[in-house]
């Protein structure tokens, strides 16, 4: 799906046979999210996250439209899974430990945007 021009789109990765749900971040939420991501990228390198398994949650695929990504100084696409933020593709990937709790922020926003029941079904616990 095409990202919205003025919104950060985080697609929730779930092997469900249906289209994966999306979380949209705009305005102040986008700014807060950008701050968390910038705090994480480049801080603590880590190993790649484990491979996803069929029928469970496998993180978030984040897409940011070009102009918005430039303004926020963020990569246009990255993945967030199992406490690891992955930017880049193929052999050019960098993996960063989620020191700013980016994944937690995305889970909280997913819950607020009505995806709680689905996340619970695939084993995602509510942040404490």
Secondary structure, 3 states (H helix, E strand, C coil): CCCCCCCEEEEEEECCCCCCCEEEECHHHHHHHHHHHHHHCCCCECCCCCCCCCCCEEEEEEEECHHHHHHHCCCCEEEEECCEEEECCHHHCEEEECCCCHHHHHHHHHHHCCCHHHHHHCCCCCCC
